[in-house]
Amino acid sequence: MMHWDSLICDKRFGLEHYHDPKKSALRSDFRRDYDRLVFSSPFRRLQNKTQVFPLPGSIFVHNRLTHSMEVACVGKSIADRVADALREKYAGAPWAGKFNALGDITAAACLAHDLGNPPFGHSGEKAISTFFSEGAGATLRRHLSDAEWRDITTFEGNANAFRVLTHQFKGRRAGGFAMTYSTLASIVKYPYESALATKGKFGFFASEREDFVRVADELRMKRLPSPEGTVRYARHPLVFIVEAADDICYEVMDIEDAHKLKILSTAEVVDAFLAFFDSGRRNHMRGIMDTVADPNEKIAYLRSCVIGALADRCAEAFMRREADILDGTFQAPLLSDIDEREREGYRHCTELSWQRIYTAGSVVDVELAGNRIITYLMEKLVNAVTRPDLNYSRLLLAKFPEQYDVTAPSLYGKLQAVLDHISAMTDVYALNLYRTLEGSSLPAV
């Protein structure tokens, strides 16, 4: 059984020797995590990474940055509701004041949850993985260990986010972002290595395995049974809230974006969003919608109502399942454990998204273009780090940011330098580099 007292820890990764649990400050270390992320370059780059729909366009749609900010808002709302309930449940415990930090920890984790995602959405992840499993990178298999090969053939943005936050890149400080242990643990949705991946999902690469173990053991996260030589942990409880906030935002906001782009009609979205409520609430909401003429304003109002309802239900589900979460026996998303009406409303929105949004021509076009661009860049950059003696390779390696170790002693390290570089790219940078290397775009002379 995990315990809240140890799960809420403001010790900083890489700066453990500076830790003073008795210090007091106007701004908590968890709030510092949040602020540190907002002011970081990897976070700013999310503004030019695709969420679902093409960027940029004449109609503003969500990118990874706006999505992450909205997830942080929703996550903090759920966590604050949970913190209120936990303070009441554990009133009198000497550590109950730690629950005041739940909102800040969750908000920071929500901001960071997509930091490891490559350009062009999830198609970028798939392009990286299939470069090794199906493409030119397959020839490298015999030079890598089983764990290293699994890491790159199931490249996972969540695992890469943990690397971005903890890895000491060249010239940078130890501990990466030097985040608190609790914030780091709260972003890892799949607390196990690639050998145990399910549907390509896992939480940390082989290179960060010991780092995650250090964090998890310090927080006394529960180790679960796993095959010899592997590690699997129960999730940190706040992961459930981060996951719920992410699921709520991308599902509801994708539908609102699709409405703005006229992929879905106003009537379709109104029906989908009203389905979350009983007849009395629906009549009241229709009355409010009748006071505005702008269809986008009507949908925005409904969207806010849906998000508020789902946030409330997820907070209730968390408290209902708290003991099982702490014991590591509850592993399902919170949204699967909410009341039937809201659960069915969410299921219908998911079906609508798969049938009408993710198969829309503009979305598929991004995936096709992204796959081509990422695959091309992988071919060129992997060849450069594996054949550095070639003249073209020397020219290309000169374009790598200095923080990425292209001269790492192992092939795995060199490949990680390529993956670090590509996954950090924005959509525009990746497209421009592709055009430059292909010779279709030349610098002005």
N, C-alpha and C positions, 0 to 999 in steps of 0.2 A: 504494500500500500504506500503510495506517495503522500507526502505531507506538504501543505502550503508553506509552512515555515521555511523549508529548504528550497522549495520550488521558486520562491520569490527572492532573488539574490542579485545584488547590484555590483558584484565583483566583475571587473572588466577583463575581457580576454586579452592576454598579452601584457596587461598592466596589473597583474595580481599582486605584485609586491607593493603597489601603492594603495591597496584596498584598506579602507578604514570603516568598518560597519557602524561605528558610532558617530560618524561625522554627520553634520546637519548643514543644509544649504537651502536657499530659496528655491533653487531649481534642482529637482531630483536627478539622479544619474539616468533614470529611465527617460525623463524629459530631455536630457542631454542627448540620449540616443536618437530621439525623434528629431531634434534640431540638427544634429550632426548629419543625419541622412538628408534633410531638406537642403542643406548647403553643400552637398557633395556632388561631384561631377557625374558619377554613375546614375544618381537620381535625376539630375537635370536632363541627361540624355534620353530618359524615358519619354520626354515630350515628342521625340521624333521616332518612336517605335510603334509599329502597328498594334492596335488592340484587336480589331476585327475588320473594320472597313478601311479602304484606301486613304492614305494621307499624302499631302493635304488635299482639301477639296473646297468647293464653294459653300458647302454646308459643313459646319463644324461637327465632327464626331469624336468619340473618345479615343485617346491614345493611351499608352501605358502610364503616363504621368497622371493624367486626370483620373484614370481608373484607380491608380494606387491611392491618390488623395481621397477619393470617395470611399474606397475600402477602409481607409484609416478612420474616416468619420463614422461609418457604420460599425466598424469593429469596436471603437471606443464607446459608442452608445451601448452596444451589447455588454461589453466588459463592465461599464459603469453600473448597469442594472444588476449584473451578477455580483459585483463587489458590494452593492447595497445589501443583497440577500446574504452573502457570506459573512459580512460584518455582523448582521443580526444573528446568524446561525452560530458563529463562533465568538459571540460577545463574551468578554472576560478573559479570553486567551491572551497571553502577554504579547503575542505576535500579530494580533488581529489588525493592528494598524497597517500592516503590510498590504492589506487589500486596497488601500488608497492608491497603490501603484498600478493596479490592474489595467486601468484605462490607458495610462501612458505606455506601458509595456506593449499592450495589444496594438495601439496606434502606431508605434514604431515598427513592430513586426509587420503590420499591414503595409506600411510605406516600403519596406524592404522586400516584400515577398516576390516581386517580379524583377529584382535587380539582375538576376542571372539569365534572364531571357534574351535570346539573340534577336536580331532584326526580323521583321516579317512574321511576327506572331509565332504560333505553334508550328507552322510550316518550316520555320527556321530550325527549330529543334529536330524535326524529322529529317531535314536535308543534311544536317551534320551527322546524325546517326547513320543514315543510309549511305553516306559517302564511304563509310567504313564497311558496313555490312553488305552493300550491293555494288558500290562504285570502285573507283581507282584505289581507295584506301584499303581495300580487302587484302592487298599484297603485303600489308604490314603485320598481319595477324601473327606470323611466326616469330616476330621480334618482340612481342608483348606478352605479359603474364595474362592469365585468365581474368584476374580482377581488372587489370588495365583495359583489356579488350572489352569487357562488359561495360565499363565506364563510358567508353567512347561510342560503342554501338547502341547504347541506350541513353545518349546524352540527355540530361534532364535539367531544366531551368532552375528547379528548386534546389537541387544539389549544387548547381553553379552559383546560386545566390549565397549559399553558405560559404563557398570558396571565396567569392568576391569580398565578403565581409570579414573573413578570418585570415586569408593568405597574406604572407609578407612578400609582396612583389618587390622587384629589384629597386633599391633606393628608398623604399617605404619603411615605415616603422613596424616593429613586431606586433602581431595581433591584428593586422589589417585595420579595420575601422575601430578596433578596441571597444566593441560593444559589450554591454552587460551580458552575463551568462543567460539570464532569463529571456532577454530579447532574442538572442541567437537561437535558443531552444524553441522559441515560439514561432519561428518561421519554417521549421523543418517538419513538413507535413508527413514525410515518410521516414521515420527514424531508424533506417536500416540501410545497408550497403547494396550495391548493384547486384551482388550475387543473389539477393533475396527480392529483387525487383518484381513487382506485379504490374502487368500492362505497361512496362517500361518506366515505372515510377520508383524512385528511391531518393534518399535524403542527403548523401554525401559521397564524394569520390574517394577512391583508395588513398589519395594524397592527403585528404582531410579526415580520414577515419579516426586517427588518434586525437585530433582536435575535438571532434564531436564527442568521443568517449570521455574526454576530460570535462567537457561542459556537462554532459548528461550525468556523469558520476558525481560531480560537485553538487548538482541539483537533486541528487538521489532519485533520478528518474528510474522507473522500474525496468530491469532487464527481462526480456521475454525469451522463452526457449527458442533456440535457433541451431542450425547445423553447426558442427564443430568448426571452429576457425572463423565464424561469422558473428556479428553482433546485431541484435534487434532490441529496440527499446519501446516501451509504451510511449505514446505521445505526451509531450508537455500539455497540461490541460488547456492552456491558452491557444494552442494550435487549433482546437475545435472552433474557437471564436473567430480566429483569423480566417480559417477555411469557410466558415459560414458567411462572414462578411464578403469575402471574395466571390462566393457562389451567388449571393444575393445581388451584388453589384453587377457582375458581368451578365447575369441572366436578364435582370430587369432593364439595365441600361442598354444592352444590345437591342432589346425590343424597342426602346425609345429612339435609339439611333436609326433603326430600320424604319420607324414611322417617319422620321424627319427626311429620310432618303426615299420615301414613298415605296418602299419594298412591302410594307404592311400598311393597310388602310387604317383610318381612325377608328372605324367601327370594329375591326378585328382586335385592335389593341385595347379599346374600351371594354369589350367583352372579356378579353383575357385578364385584364386587371381587376374588373369588378367581380370576377369569379372567386377572388380571395375573401369576399365578405358576405355576410348574411343579407337577407332581403331588406331589413330595416336600414342597415348601413348603406346598402346600394342605393336606396331611394334618396337618402340624405346626400350622398355623393353626387348623384345625378342632378339634384337641385343646385348644388354648388357649381357644377359644370355648366349649368344653364345660364349662369351669371357672366360667363366669358365666351367670346366668339372665336378666339384663336384656338384651332385644334391642338397646336403644340402646347399651349397653356393647359388645356384640358388634360392632355397626357402627362404633363409634368406634375399636375396635382395628383392624378391617380398614382403615378410612380412613387411620389413621396408617401402616399398612404400605404402602398404595398410594402415598401421598404420598412416603414415603421412597424407594420403588423408582423412582418417576418422577423425583424429584430427582436420584438417582444416575445414571439414564440420560441426563438432560438435561446434567449435568456432563460425562459421557463424550462426548456428541454435540458439545458446545461445543469440547472439546479436539480432537476428531477433525476439526472444521471450522474450527478457529481461523485457519488461514492464509487460507481462503476468506472468512471473516468480515472479517478485516483488509483483504483485497483488495476487499471489497464485492461479491463474486460469489455469496456464499451469502446468500439473502434469505428462506428458508423458516423457519417456526417450528422450534425445536429438537425439539418433540414429533413432528414429521414425520420426524425422522431417528434415532429411537430404535429399539431392537430390536423385531422383529416382534410378539412376544407382548405387550409393553407397549403397542405402537402399536395393535394390534387391540383390546386391552382398553379403551384410551382411546376409540377409535372407537365401540365398542359403548356406552360410557357417554354419548357425545355423542348417539348415535341415541336412546338411552333418554330423555335429557333433552328432546329435541325432540318425541318422541312422547308423553311422559307428563307432563312438568313444565311446559314453557313454554306448553303449550296447556291447562293445568289451569284450571278456572273461576276460582279465586281470583286466579291470575296475570293472566289476561285482564281480570278486573274492575279490577285496579290499572291496567292499561294504558288501558282505556277511560276510567276516572275521571281518570287523569293527563292523558290527551290533552285531555279537556274542560276541566280546570282550567288547564293551561298555555295552551291556545288562548285561553281567555277572558281570562287575565291579559295575554297578548301583545296582544290587541285593545285593552284598556283602557290599558295602559302605553305602547304605541306611539302611540296616538292622543294621549295626554297630552304626549309629548315632541315630536310633530309639530304639535300645536295648543295650545301653552302659553298662548295668550291666552284660552282658554275657562275659565269659572269652575270647572267640574268638573276640568279639567286642573290648575289651580292647587292645588286641594285634594289631588289625587292625587300631584302632584309633591312636595308637602310630606311625603309618606310615604317618599320615596326616601332611603336612607342618603346622607349628604353626600359620601361618597367617589366616588359615581357621577356623572359629568359630564353631566347632562341638558341643559346649555346648550352643549354642544360645538359648535364652528363648522360642522361638517359633519353631514349626515343620518346618514352611516355612524357617526360618533362618538356621536350621540344613540341610534341603534339599539343600539350596543354597550353603552351605559349600561343600556338595558333588559335586554339579554341578560346583562350582568354581574349585575344585580339578581336576575333570575329564576333564573339558574343557581346562584346562591349560596343560594337558599331551601331550607329543609328541606321535607319533605312536609307536615308539620303547619302550618308558616307559610304555605305556598302554599294549602293548603286553607282556613285561617282567613281569609286575605286574599280568597280567592274568595268565601267566604260573606259577608264584610263588604261587598264591592263589589256583590254580587248582592242584598244587603239581607235575607238570610235569617238573619244574625247581627248583632245590635246590641249596642253597649257597654251595660253596666249603668247605670241612671240612678237 
